[in-house]
Amino acid sequence: MLTESVVETYHNNRQDKMNKLCRQVSIESPGSVIKDCVFSFEIPVPDVPAAGARIRVVCAGACYRMRNRSPSTSSISSASSVQSTEDTSYSPAHHGMRDGALFPGYEVAGVIDELGVDVTSNEDIAVGTRVVLYPYDGIPHGYAEFIVVPDLSYLVPIPDNLPLGVAAMLPSGALLAKNAVITAHSHVMELLKERAADHIVRILIVGTGGLALWALRIAEHHFKTPEYENRVKITVATLKDEGFMVAAGELKSVNIVQWNEDLYEKQLIERTKDACTGLVDIVIDFGTTSRSLHRSLQCLNTGGVVLVSEEVAERLLPKFSRLIHERNQKIEAVAIGSIDQLKELVHCVANGEIKPPPHTEFAADEACVVIQKLCNSEIPGRAILRFHDIQ
């Protein structure tokens, strides 16, 4: 419930914000020089669309946009900052990106600052309502203190018991992981129909950053029903020691195999097969490099599928088209999830049904330092940028 004082405060401050400037932080995909990937600007506080709303951003996940995309209309980064950086952002020097601690997307949680003139307030959407923003097509690049949405349908209200720092993790990373699990579910159903009655579907989740930890927790919640409880087996292939310790403390029913990059490929493949008690049927690979994807395919059954994000699918699919054809395997791109899936996530996380991965909050002014730490794998779990010290 919104108190009268909260609503009055927002109304009193509304005129003060007009025609003023606010901060914006824009994160480009890190290239060979990490310090050149974070840009800070001052931009005008945007006007409110007639049918939309202006959001005061409180927390934002440390996500990036690809440098080969066209610059935002609100971004004044130089042409050199959007140069092509194929594979540089996936080099071993950038483990934080590779294992899912930093990924492309847009994660915002905040409060409604003002509604458009054509919008009627209701009990779900009003000035002061706490919301997360669905990453719709055309969403502005960069995180500003105030952003606008053209339509209220892109906003998902969040309950008071869900901290904004946790809520900020949901719209991109958690949502992609959610859709990956839902996509895996469709393959699980087909396999259970096709295989023997005692067949156990084996799923391998690769990585231990935010994406993989979300996928692990969402998959455990999704497949814990009696229908799948004894028919689905989940194994996590971790990419670093810190991630190994995090994953080991997760759920006792999940197998753990460590992909130590110092070992030979044959050793890692055999180690994975042993942990999974055989070849796996489905791989959800959020640590996608050419090397990890090749390893995943070596651990995959004939007729199996590897699920990867759309961001890397276009880059990697051509390299493996011949191999997957020879082995009768499939690589499938997974898109960001739907707004209905985002609403389900909000409900499950708020109710404690799905436990969020660990996260650390930083002041928005520290964005450059945060990205450098992420690229050096110095921050466990997710990094959240906080613009305002409110809940």
C-alpha positions as CSV (number, residue, x, y, z in Angstrom):
1,M,0.0,0.0,0.0
2,L,1.2,3.5,-0.8
3,T,1.0,6.0,2.0
4,E,-0.3,9.5,1.4
5,S,3.1,11.0,2.3
6,V,4.8,8.9,-0.4
7,V,2.4,10.0,-3.1
8,E,2.6,13.6,-1.9
9,T,6.4,13.5,-2.0
10,Y,6.4,12.3,-5.6
11,H,3.9,15.0,-6.7
12,N,5.8,17.7,-4.9
13,N,9.1,16.7,-6.6
14,R,7.6,16.3,-10.0
15,Q,8.0,19.9,-11.2
16,D,11.5,20.1,-9.8
17,K,12.6,17.3,-12.1
18,M,11.3,18.9,-15.2
19,N,13.9,20.4,-17.4
20,K,16.7,19.1,-15.2
21,L,19.5,16.6,-16.0
22,C,20.0,13.2,-14.7
23,R,22.8,10.6,-14.7
24,Q,23.1,7.9,-17.3
25,V,25.5,4.9,-17.3
26,S,26.1,3.1,-20.5
27,I,28.0,-0.2,-20.6
28,E,29.4,-1.5,-23.9
29,S,30.6,-5.0,-24.3
30,P,34.2,-5.0,-22.9
31,G,36.9,-5.2,-25.5
32,S,40.7,-5.4,-25.2
33,V,40.7,-2.2,-23.1
34,I,38.2,-2.7,-20.2
35,K,38.2,0.9,-19.0
36,D,36.8,2.1,-22.4
37,C,33.5,0.2,-22.0
38,V,31.7,2.3,-19.4
39,F,30.4,5.8,-20.3
40,S,28.7,8.3,-18.0
41,F,26.6,11.2,-19.2
42,E,24.1,13.8,-18.1
43,I,20.9,13.7,-20.1
44,P,17.6,15.6,-19.8
45,V,15.0,14.1,-17.5
46,P,12.7,12.6,-20.2
47,D,9.1,13.7,-20.7
48,V,6.3,11.2,-19.9
49,P,4.6,9.5,-22.9
50,A,0.8,10.1,-22.8
51,A,0.0,6.4,-22.5
52,G,3.1,5.5,-20.6
53,A,5.1,6.2,-17.5
54,R,8.4,7.6,-16.2
55,I,10.4,5.3,-13.9
56,R,12.8,6.4,-11.2
57,V,15.5,3.7,-11.5
58,V,16.7,2.5,-8.1
59,C,18.7,-0.7,-9.0
60,A,20.0,-2.1,-12.3
61,G,21.9,-5.3,-13.1
62,A,25.4,-4.8,-14.5
63,C,24.5,-5.8,-18.1
64,Y,26.1,-4.6,-21.4
65,R,25.1,-4.0,-24.9
66,M,27.0,-5.3,-27.9
67,R,29.4,-2.9,-29.5
68,N,28.4,-3.8,-33.0
69,R,24.9,-2.5,-32.4
70,S,24.0,1.0,-33.5
71,P,24.5,3.6,-30.8
72,S,21.5,4.7,-28.8
73,T,19.9,8.1,-29.6
74,S,20.6,9.0,-26.0
75,S,24.2,7.8,-26.1
76,I,27.0,10.1,-27.2
77,S,29.7,7.4,-27.2
78,S,32.2,7.8,-30.0
79,A,32.3,5.7,-33.1
80,S,35.4,4.0,-31.8
81,S,33.4,2.6,-28.9
82,V,31.1,0.6,-31.1
83,Q,33.8,-1.1,-33.1
84,S,33.5,-4.8,-33.8
85,T,35.0,-7.0,-31.1
86,E,34.2,-10.5,-32.1
87,D,35.6,-13.0,-29.6
88,T,37.5,-10.4,-27.6
89,S,34.7,-10.2,-25.1
90,Y,34.9,-14.0,-24.8
91,S,38.7,-14.3,-24.3
92,P,40.0,-16.1,-21.2
93,A,40.9,-12.7,-19.8
94,H,37.2,-12.0,-19.4
95,H,36.0,-14.9,-17.4
96,G,33.3,-12.8,-15.7
97,M,31.5,-12.5,-19.0
98,R,32.1,-16.0,-20.1
99,D,30.6,-17.7,-17.2
100,G,27.5,-15.5,-17.0
101,A,28.4,-12.9,-14.3
102,L,28.1,-10.2,-17.0
103,F,25.8,-10.6,-20.0
104,P,23.8,-8.6,-22.6
105,G,20.5,-7.4,-21.5
106,Y,18.6,-4.7,-19.6
107,E,17.7,-5.2,-15.9
108,V,15.9,-2.4,-14.1
109,A,13.9,-2.1,-10.9
110,G,12.5,1.1,-9.6
111,V,9.4,3.1,-8.8
112,I,6.9,4.9,-11.0
113,D,7.7,8.6,-10.9
114,E,4.9,9.9,-13.1
115,L,2.1,8.5,-15.3
116,G,1.1,9.9,-18.7
117,V,-1.9,12.2,-19.1
118,D,-4.0,9.4,-20.7
119,V,-3.3,6.9,-17.9
120,T,-5.7,6.2,-15.1
121,S,-4.2,5.1,-11.8
122,N,-5.3,1.8,-10.3
123,E,-4.4,-0.4,-7.4
124,D,-1.7,-2.2,-9.4
125,I,-0.1,0.8,-11.3
126,A,0.2,4.2,-9.6
127,V,2.8,6.8,-8.8
128,G,5.2,5.2,-6.3
129,T,4.5,1.6,-7.4
130,R,7.6,-0.6,-7.3
131,V,8.1,-2.2,-10.7
132,V,10.5,-4.1,-12.9
133,L,10.8,-3.3,-16.6
134,Y,10.4,-6.0,-19.2
135,P,13.2,-5.6,-21.8
136,Y,11.0,-4.9,-24.8
137,D,12.2,-4.2,-28.4
138,G,13.3,-0.6,-28.7
139,I,14.2,-0.2,-25.0
140,P,16.7,2.6,-24.5
141,H,20.3,1.7,-24.1
142,G,22.1,2.7,-21.0
143,Y,20.8,3.1,-17.5
144,A,19.6,6.6,-16.6
145,E,18.2,7.7,-13.3
146,F,14.9,8.3,-15.0
147,I,13.6,6.3,-18.0
148,V,10.2,6.3,-19.7
149,V,8.1,3.4,-21.1
150,P,5.6,4.0,-23.9
151,D,3.1,1.5,-22.6
152,L,2.3,0.3,-19.1
153,S,2.1,-3.3,-20.3
154,Y,5.9,-3.4,-20.1
155,L,5.8,-2.9,-16.3
156,V,5.5,-5.7,-13.8
157,P,4.6,-4.6,-10.2
158,I,6.6,-6.2,-7.5
159,P,5.5,-6.9,-3.9
160,D,6.9,-5.0,-0.9
161,N,8.8,-8.1,0.4
162,L,10.9,-8.4,-2.8
163,P,14.0,-6.2,-2.4
164,L,14.7,-4.0,-5.4
165,G,18.3,-5.3,-5.6
166,V,16.9,-8.8,-6.1
167,A,14.1,-7.7,-8.4
168,A,16.7,-6.0,-10.7
169,M,18.2,-9.4,-11.5
170,L,14.9,-10.8,-12.9
171,P,14.2,-9.0,-16.3
172,S,17.2,-10.2,-18.3
173,G,19.4,-12.9,-16.7
174,A,16.8,-14.8,-14.7
175,L,14.3,-14.4,-17.6
176,L,16.7,-15.9,-20.1
177,A,17.4,-18.8,-17.7
178,K,13.7,-19.3,-17.2
179,N,13.1,-19.5,-20.9
180,A,16.0,-21.9,-21.3
181,V,14.4,-24.2,-18.7
182,I,11.0,-24.0,-20.4
183,T,12.6,-24.8,-23.7
184,A,14.4,-27.8,-22.1
185,H,11.1,-28.9,-20.7
186,S,9.6,-29.3,-24.2
187,H,12.6,-31.6,-25.1
188,V,12.2,-33.5,-21.8
189,M,8.6,-34.3,-22.6
190,E,9.5,-35.6,-26.1
191,L,12.3,-37.7,-24.7
192,L,10.1,-39.3,-22.1
193,K,7.6,-40.2,-24.8
194,E,10.2,-41.7,-27.1
195,R,12.5,-43.5,-24.7
196,A,11.9,-46.5,-22.4
197,A,9.8,-46.2,-19.3
198,D,12.9,-46.3,-17.1
199,H,14.9,-43.7,-19.1
200,I,16.2,-40.8,-17.0
201,V,16.6,-37.5,-19.0
202,R,20.0,-36.0,-18.1
203,I,20.5,-32.3,-18.2
204,L,23.9,-30.6,-18.1
205,I,24.0,-26.9,-17.1
206,V,27.3,-25.2,-18.0
207,G,28.7,-22.2,-16.0
208,T,28.4,-20.8,-12.5
209,G,27.7,-17.1,-13.1
210,G,24.3,-15.5,-12.7
211,L,22.8,-17.2,-15.7
212,A,23.8,-20.8,-14.8
213,L,22.9,-20.3,-11.1
214,W,19.5,-19.0,-12.1
215,A,19.0,-21.9,-14.5
216,L,20.0,-24.4,-11.8
217,R,17.5,-23.0,-9.2
218,I,14.7,-22.6,-11.8
219,A,15.2,-26.1,-13.2
220,E,15.2,-27.6,-9.7
221,H,11.9,-25.8,-8.9
222,H,10.4,-26.7,-12.3
223,F,11.2,-30.4,-12.3
224,K,10.5,-31.2,-8.7
225,T,6.9,-32.3,-9.5
226,P,6.1,-36.0,-9.1
227,E,5.8,-36.3,-12.9
228,Y,9.5,-35.5,-13.3
229,E,11.1,-35.9,-9.9
230,N,12.7,-39.3,-10.6
231,R,12.9,-38.9,-14.4
232,V,15.2,-35.9,-14.7
233,K,18.8,-35.7,-13.4
234,I,20.6,-32.3,-13.4
235,T,24.4,-31.9,-13.4
236,V,26.3,-28.6,-13.3
237,A,29.7,-28.2,-15.0
238,T,31.4,-25.3,-13.2
239,L,34.0,-23.1,-14.9
240,K,36.0,-21.8,-11.9
241,D,36.8,-22.7,-8.3
242,E,34.6,-19.9,-6.8
243,G,31.7,-21.1,-8.9
244,F,32.4,-24.7,-7.8
245,M,32.0,-23.7,-4.2
246,V,28.8,-21.8,-4.8
247,A,27.2,-24.6,-6.9
248,A,28.3,-27.2,-4.3
249,G,26.3,-25.4,-1.7
250,E,23.2,-25.3,-3.8
251,L,21.0,-28.4,-3.8
252,K,22.1,-31.8,-2.7
253,S,20.3,-33.5,-5.5
254,V,22.4,-31.8,-8.1
255,N,25.7,-33.4,-9.4
256,I,28.8,-31.1,-9.7
257,V,31.6,-31.6,-12.2
258,Q,34.5,-29.1,-12.4
259,W,35.7,-28.0,-15.8
260,N,39.3,-27.1,-14.9
261,E,40.7,-25.5,-18.0
262,D,44.2,-26.8,-17.1
263,L,43.1,-30.4,-17.9
264,Y,43.1,-32.0,-21.3
265,E,39.8,-32.1,-23.2
266,K,39.6,-35.9,-23.0
267,Q,40.0,-35.8,-19.3
268,L,37.2,-33.2,-18.9
269,I,34.8,-35.1,-21.1
270,E,35.4,-38.4,-19.3
271,R,35.0,-36.6,-16.0
272,T,31.7,-35.2,-17.1
273,K,30.4,-38.5,-18.4
274,D,31.3,-40.1,-15.0
275,A,29.4,-37.4,-13.1
276,C,26.4,-37.7,-15.4
277,T,26.6,-41.5,-15.4
278,G,26.7,-41.4,-19.2
279,L,26.0,-39.0,-22.1
280,V,23.5,-36.3,-21.5
281,D,20.3,-35.5,-23.5
282,I,20.2,-31.7,-23.0
283,V,22.9,-29.1,-22.4
284,I,22.1,-25.5,-21.2
285,D,25.4,-23.8,-22.0
286,F,25.8,-20.3,-20.5
287,G,29.6,-20.5,-20.6
288,T,29.5,-20.5,-24.4
289,T,32.9,-20.3,-26.1
290,S,33.9,-22.5,-29.0
291,R,35.8,-24.7,-26.6
292,S,33.0,-25.1,-24.1
293,L,30.4,-25.7,-26.8
294,H,32.6,-28.4,-28.5
295,R,33.1,-30.0,-25.1
296,S,29.3,-29.9,-24.5
297,L,28.7,-31.7,-27.8
298,Q,31.2,-34.4,-26.9
299,C,29.1,-35.1,-23.8
300,L,25.8,-35.1,-25.6
301,N,23.8,-38.1,-26.8
302,T,22.9,-38.7,-30.4
303,G,19.8,-36.7,-31.0
304,G,20.5,-34.4,-28.1
305,V,20.3,-30.6,-28.0
306,V,22.5,-27.8,-26.7
307,L,20.6,-24.6,-25.7
308,V,22.6,-21.4,-26.1
309,S,21.6,-17.7,-25.9
310,E,20.6,-16.0,-29.1
311,E,23.6,-13.6,-28.6
312,V,26.2,-16.3,-29.3
313,A,24.1,-18.7,-31.6
314,E,24.7,-16.7,-34.7
315,R,28.4,-16.5,-34.1
316,L,29.0,-20.2,-33.2
317,L,26.4,-22.1,-35.2
318,P,28.3,-21.9,-38.5
319,K,31.5,-23.3,-36.8
320,F,29.6,-26.5,-35.6
321,S,27.1,-27.1,-38.4
322,R,29.1,-30.0,-39.9
323,L,29.8,-31.6,-36.5
324,I,26.2,-31.6,-35.3
325,H,25.0,-32.9,-38.7
326,E,27.4,-35.8,-38.4
327,R,26.4,-36.6,-34.9
328,N,22.7,-36.0,-35.4
329,Q,22.7,-33.3,-32.7
330,K,21.2,-29.9,-32.5
331,I,22.2,-26.4,-31.3
332,E,19.1,-24.3,-30.4
333,A,19.1,-20.6,-29.7
334,V,17.1,-19.4,-26.7
335,A,15.5,-15.9,-26.7
336,I,14.7,-13.8,-23.7
337,G,11.5,-15.0,-22.1
338,S,8.0,-13.5,-22.2
339,I,6.5,-10.9,-19.9
340,D,4.2,-13.7,-18.5
341,Q,7.4,-15.6,-17.5
342,L,8.7,-12.5,-15.9
343,K,5.5,-12.3,-13.8
344,E,5.9,-15.9,-12.8
345,L,9.5,-15.2,-11.7
346,V,8.5,-12.3,-9.6
347,H,5.8,-14.4,-7.9
348,C,8.1,-17.4,-7.3
349,V,11.1,-15.4,-6.0
350,A,8.9,-13.1,-3.8
351,N,7.2,-16.2,-2.3
352,G,10.6,-18.0,-1.6
353,E,9.9,-20.8,-4.1
354,I,13.0,-19.9,-6.1
355,K,16.0,-18.6,-4.2
356,P,18.0,-15.9,-6.1
357,P,21.7,-16.3,-6.6
358,P,24.0,-14.2,-4.5
359,H,24.5,-10.6,-5.6
360,T,26.5,-7.5,-4.5
361,E,25.3,-3.9,-4.7
362,F,27.5,-1.0,-5.8
363,A,26.9,2.7,-6.2
364,A,26.1,3.5,-9.9
365,D,29.2,5.8,-9.9
366,E,31.4,2.7,-9.4
367,A,30.2,1.1,-12.7
368,C,33.7,1.2,-14.3
369,V,35.3,-0.5,-11.3
370,V,32.5,-3.0,-11.2
371,I,33.0,-4.0,-14.8
372,Q,36.7,-4.4,-14.3
373,K,36.1,-6.6,-11.3
374,L,33.6,-8.7,-13.2
375,C,35.9,-9.2,-16.1
376,N,38.5,-10.5,-13.6
377,S,36.0,-12.7,-11.9
378,E,36.4,-10.8,-8.6
379,I,32.7,-10.5,-7.8
380,P,30.7,-13.7,-6.8
381,G,27.3,-13.9,-8.3
382,R,25.6,-10.8,-9.8
383,A,26.6,-7.2,-9.6
384,I,23.8,-4.6,-9.0
385,L,24.2,-0.9,-9.6
386,R,22.2,1.2,-7.2
387,F,21.2,4.7,-8.2
388,H,19.1,5.7,-5.2
389,D,19.3,4.5,-1.6
390,I,15.6,3.7,-1.3
391,Q,13.5,0.5,-1.2
